[in-house]
Amino acid sequence: MLTTTQVKILVPGHHDMVRLVGARDELLKIIEGAFETKILVRGNEIVLSGPTEETERVSKLFQELMALLDQGQVLTKDSVDRSIDMVKTEDGSRPSQVLSDSVVITHTGKPIRPKTVGQKRYVDAIKSNTIVFGIGPAGSGKTYLAVAMAIRALKTGDVSRIVLTRPAVEAGERLGFLPGDLAAKIDPYLRPLYDALYEMLEPDTFQRFVEQGTVEIAPLAFMRGRTLND
């Protein structure tokens, strides 16, 4: 027999309910669609009713979302979706810890944060180790977060310069068989690094760093024999 439970959550008065459930309940609808739990909002009280395990997950989710609001974050459809995924996995990961780590602020004022448990572990590994190997599918944030952590280290004074390097050819290719001069040959392979840097640094700052040698981008093949101390 399926056990049902009712849970009441009192949202503290300092929280704006619109920030928690979204304009026109858009965030609330996402939560309702993800769980087999009925959610009723009355003023600053949220009443949950449904299967015990599901209701407990939703209760935990709302606690985590309120913790994110306490940290000054703005809840979005993306952050709520990711929080739901973490709560459902039940691996002990907490959205308020994973999504709260701001790696660096872009020149437009946007904070760059890990969006998944794997990205959070990746960032933590970079913080605590000299060498980190990141393995994952394309588009999982390996290069982007590595560049963000490098910019963070530069801004905090942990390093005095950044050298970003990538293989300039795919497996089985040779630069000599690619069209264009050397710059044209290697540019497509280094483009992800430039894209990340352009987002995190103002154009003038980026250009100055490159001219001063503070930021260097080079193909991996050109790094042979280099000594990197700082």
N, C-alpha and C positions, 0 to 999 in steps of 0.2 A: 504494500500500500504506500502511495506517495505521500510523504509528510509535507504539509504546508506550514508556512510561518508568516507572521506579520511583524514587520520591523518599522519603528518610527524613528526618523532622523530629524533632530531639531537643528536647523541651520542657524549659526550665530548671527545676531543682529547686524554685525558689521559687514556681512556678506550681502552683496546685491544679487538677488535671485536670478535676475536676467543674465548676469555674468556666469552663473552656474548652469542654468538650463538653456540659455541661448535666447536670442530674439525670436519671438513666436515659437518658443519651445523647440527650436531646431536641434539643439544638443540633446534635449530630453528624448526626442523622437529617435535619435540614433541609439541611445541607451535602451529604450523600450524595444527596439527592433532586434537588439543583440541578445536579449535575455527573455526567458519565459516568466517574467515577473511583472505584475501590474504595479504601476507607479502613479501615485496620486499626490499632487502638490497642493497644499493648502497654506497660503501665506508663506511662513518660513519653516513649515513642517512638511517633510516628505514621508509618505506612508508607502511601504513596500509590502506586497503580499504575493506569495507563490511558493513553489518548491523550495525547501529549506536551503539546499546548496546554492541554488540560483539567487535566492534572496540575500544570502550572506555575501555572495560575490558582488551584487549590486550595492549593498551597504558599504562594502570595502571600497568599491569604485567611487562612490560619492565622497567618502572620507578622503580618498587620494585626490580627487578633483578639488575639494576645498583646501587641501594642503597646497596644491599648486597655486590656487588663488591667493593664499596667504603669502606665498613667495613672490607675489606681484605679477604672475604670469596671466596671460589672456588665453582662455580656453578657446580652441578652434575645433572644427570637425576632425581635422587630422590628429590633434593631440588627444581628443576624446576617443577616436578609433584606436589609437595606439595604446591608450590606457586600458581600454576594454580588452585588447589582445593580451596585455600583460596580466591583467586580473584573471583572465580565463586560463592562462598557462599554469598558474599556481606553482611557479618555480621559486617563489619567494621574492621576485622582483617587484619593486614598488615604483609606480609612475612618478611619484613625488621626488624620488631619488634619481631615477633614470633621466627624466625630462627636465630636471632642474639645473643640470650642470652646464653652465654657459662657458663654452670654450673660448670664444673671442667675439667681439662686437664688430660687425662690418662697418665700412665707412658711412653707410646709410643709417646706422643705428640698430640694425637687426642682429639679435643674438644668435650665434650658431651653437646649437645644442645637439647631443646625441638623440636619436629618435627611436632607437631600439635597444634592447638589452645587450645585443652583440656590439653595437656601436659604443655603448657606455663602457663595456669591458675593454674595448679597443682603446678608447681614450684613457681609461685608468691605467692600462698597460703601458701606454706611451709616457704617462706621467711618472711611472715608477721604474721604468727600465731604460737602459741606454739603447738597446737594439730590440725592435719589435717586428715580427713577421705577421702581416695581415693577409689572410687568405679568404677570399669570398668572391661571389659572382660580380659581374660588371654592374655598376650602378648601386652598389651597397655602401658607398661612402668612404672607401679605403683611402683613395687619393685626397679627396676633399677634406676629410678630417685630419689627415696627416699634415696637409698644408696649414690648416687652421691651428693645429697644435704648434707648428713651427712658428707661425706669426705670433702666437701667444707667448712662446718662449723668447722671441725677439723683443716683444714689447715689455716683458717683465724683466729683461736683462739677464735671463738665464743663458742666452747665447748672444754672440756679437754679430753673427752673420748666418745666413741660411743658404745651403746648397741643395737645390732640388734637382733630382736626376731621374730619368726614365730610360728604358731601352728604346733606341731610336729605330728599331726594325722589329717586325713580327718574326716568328719562327720561320726559318727557311728563306727569308728575304735578305737582300744585300743592298746597301745604300747606293752602290754604283749603278744599279739597274732601275732606280727610281728617277722620275723626271725632275728637272730643275737643278739649281745650285745647292750647296750644302744646307743653307738656311731653309730653302723650300723643301728639301728632302726631310729634314727632321722636325719642321714646324708642326705637322699634324700629330706627331707623337707627343710633343710637349704641350700641345694646346690645352689639355685638361688642367695643367699646372697654371698656365696663364689665366684661364677662365676663373680659377679659384682665387688667384692673387688679385685680379681686377675687382672681384666682389668684396674682398676683405680690406683692400688698401685703396686710398684715393689715388687717382691716376698720377698726380704730381708726386705723391709720396712713393709710389711704385717705381716711377721713372728715376727718381733720385736714388732710391735704394739700389737699382740696377747699375746706374752710373758709378756709384760709390763702391760697388762690389758687396754691399750688404746683403743683397739677394742675388744669387747666381742660379741660372737654369742651364743645365748641360746634359747632353746625351750620356748614358751610362758608359759607353765605350771610351769617352773622353776623360773619364775619371781615373783611368789606370795611372798609378804612380803618385796620385795626389795624397797629401798629408792634411788631415783635418783635425785640428786641436781644439777649436772653440766654436 
